[in-house]
Amino acid sequence: MRYAKSVRRFAQGTPSIPALYSAIPGLDIIEAVGVVDIFAESQRRTQLMIDFAVKRGWTINTPVNKKQRGGSVMIGVENASSMVERLAEQKVFVDWRPDAGLRMSPHFFNTDEEIEEALNILAGLME
């Protein structure tokens, strides 16, 4: 922690030390897998999702260029908040953003099969 030099140093509250301990296993996993490998998998998996969406003519509200996007893919759907609920009923957990659509964020611990299954479920609901 870096304390402010002024009286503001007393306005920081009490740090949650126990919460830091709960983060350690996650940091251990990231260290074991490696940030470079996690990043590469993220780019590969988001590309799989974009390719799937493009083949179906879906609206993609995410940069297609992998150098311009992060670890999420935004797929434009009508009534995205309702679609989130319908997907959750099928055990597909995503989020949504106004005027952007579904926010799907695969991570290194997801399998390609899980991503394909989630996309196929979405395709079925969009028909």
Stockholm file with secondary structure:
# STOCKHOLM 1.0

chainA/1-127         MRYAKSVRRFAQGTPSIPALYSAIPGLDIIEAVGVVDIFAESQRRTQLMIDFAVKRGWTINTPVNKKQRGGSVMIGVENASSMVERLAEQKVFVDWRPDAGLRMSPHFFNTDEEIEEALNILAGLME
#=GR chainA/1-127 SS CCCCSSGGGGGSCCCCHHHHHHHHHHHHHHHHHCHHHHHHHHHHHHHHHHHHHHHTTCEECSCSSGGGCCSCEEEECTTHHHHHHHHHHTTCCCEEETTTEEEECCCTTSCHHHHHHHHHHHHHHHC
#=GC SS_cons         CCCCSSGGGGGSCCCCHHHHHHHHHHHHHHHHHCHHHHHHHHHHHHHHHHHHHHHTTCEECSCSSGGGCCSCEEEECTTHHHHHHHHHHTTCCCEEETTTEEEECCCTTSCHHHHHHHHHHHHHHHC
//
